[in-house]
Amino acid sequence: MLLTAGGLTPMTPTECPMSLFGDALDKTRQRVQQETLGHRGRTGDPLYGCRRLLRTALGLLKQHQLAKLETVFDAHPDHVAVEVTWDIYQRAIAAYRHDDPARGKKIFERVIAVLSSEVPRDLPELISLGRTITRRAKDILAFFDHPGTSNGPSEALNGRLEHLRGTALGFRNLTHYIARSLLEAGGFRPQLHAQMR
């Protein structure tokens, strides 16, 4: 879920913005690998060998790792597609990591603008990403308007309730299920425990 101006909007884990950017980068790398070498990545293949480096934030890469990426990007003309996708991925990371949320929002708005209008036809992964990011732009940009918000606590409670539902093997009485859910989630603990004395 993402916080929006109108409340919480459901967003599946596979729709998480950085997950989408990372998936587009992986798919581009795999497609270019297949097109240039005719097989999936193997040990010794340049793109396969740097798959983890591609997913690492630019600020965390050491000089020799940057040099390795430059070598891979220059190794074949088709690797430009991977380089372009990697650049978009790094811009998205920079937006989320920026100290100033307003500046981070501007960076991400520029990424959305690039993805929605300036992507060449031979980059289908970025075109697909652009459609998704443009459609969810309002939800994604809300992160920068409300810095520090997280749905982590809600997800933690949801996980506990899902575990309860799985171990309960069915409740016949709704009141019992609600009471057990409150006990499991820690809600109204003092009042419930007071009644059990």
N, C-alpha and C positions, 0 to 999 in steps of 0.2 A: 504494500500500500504506500501511496505517496500522499503527503499533505498538500491539499489544494486550497484555494480561496474559499471554496464551497464545502470543505470538509475533506474526508479521506476518500480517495479513489482507489479501487482495487487495481493492483498491478502485480502480476505474477512474478516469481523470481526470474523467469526467463525474459521478462520485459524490463528488468532493472537496467537503467541506462548503461552503466559500465559493462554489464554482462552482454548487452546487445552490441556494444562497440567491440568488445573482445571477441565475440562470436564472428562478427564481420571480418575481423582481422584474421582469425583462424581459417575461415572459409576461403578468404582470398588467397592466403598462403597455400592451402591445400589445392585449390584450383590451379594456381600458377605452377605448383610442384607437378601436378598431373600433366599439365599442358607442355611443360618444358622437358621433363624427364620421362614421361609416359608411365609413371608408377607412383604409388604412395610414398611418403617419406621414409627413407632408410638411413641408417647410420652412414655418415659421410656426405649426405646430400646437404647442400648449403642452407636451404630454407628450413629443412627439418632440424638441422643442427642449431639454429638460432631461434627456435620456436619459443623458448622461455624468455630469451632476451627481448623478443618482440613485445611480450606482454608485461615487461618491466617498465616502470615509470622512468622518464628521461633523467630526472634528478638522481636516481639511484644507480644509473649505469656508470661504470668506471671507464676510463679512457680507452683501455684495450677492448672493452666490450663495444663501445661506440665504433671503434675502428673495425671490429669484426662485422658489425651491422653495415657499415659503409662498404666493406668489401663484398658482402652478400648482395647489397642493392646494386652495385656496379657490375656484378658477375654476369648478368644476363639482361638484355633489354626488357624482357617481360617482368622482371622483378620490380619495375617501376610501379606496377599496380600494388604490390605489397608495400612499397615505400609510401605511396600516397595514402593508403589505408592506415598504415602505422602513424603517419603524421596526424591524421584526423583523430586517431585513438589517443595520441599524446596531447592534443589540444583539449580533448574532453577531460583527461586526467588533470591537466593544468587548471581547467576551470573549477573542478571540484576541490582542488588543493589550494586554490588561491586564498590568501589571508583576508582579502577584502571581498565579501560576498557580492557586492555590487559589481566589482570588476570581474569576478568569476562568472556572474550572470551575463555580462557583456561578451565575454569570451565564448560562453556556451551558445548565446544567441547567434554569434558569428558562425559557429560550427553548424547550427541548425540551418542558417541561411545558405551556407556552402552545400550542405547535404540536400537541401530542397531544390537547388537550382543549378549548381555548377559541377555536377558529377558527370563525367563522360559515360557514354553508353557501354563501354567495354569494362565497366566496374559494376556488375550487377549486385554484388554484395552491398556496396555503398548506396546504390539506388534503393534497395529494399530497406536498408537501415534508415535512409533519409525519409522514406514514407512513414515508417514507424515513429521516428523521433519527431517528425513534423506533426503527426497526429496526436502525440502525447506531450507536445511542447509545453503546454500550460501546466501540466502536472509536474514535469521535470523541472521547469524554471521556478516552481514554488519552493523548491529546496533552498534556493538562494535568497528568497524573501523571508524565509523562516529558518535561519541558520541554527544548527544544533538540535533540530527536531529529529526524532527517530521513532520508528515503530517497533523497536526492539522489545520494550516491555510488553506491548500487545502481543507480539509474536511469541514471547516466552509464556505468557498466560495461555495463549491458544494451544501451544505445544503441550502444556500440562493438561488442559481439558481434553485434547485429542487422545492423550495417553489414558486418561480416566475413562473416556468413552470406549477405548479399545480393550481395557481390562475389565470393564463393568459387565460385559456380555449381555447388555440390555437391561434397562430399568423399566419396570412396569408402572411405577408411580412417578409422575412428573415432579411432585414435591420432593421426593427422595433424591431424584437426579439433581434438582436445583440445590438442595441442601448439600449434597456431596460435592457438587461443583464449587460451591462457595467455600467449603472446607478445603478443597484441593487448591483453589486459587488464592486462599488467604483472605478473602473478603468477609467482612463482618465477623472476624474471628472472635473478638471479645464477647459479642452478644451470643454467638452460637455456643461458645465454651461455657458461658454463664448458665445456659439452659441445661447443660449436661452435668452440672454439679449435683 
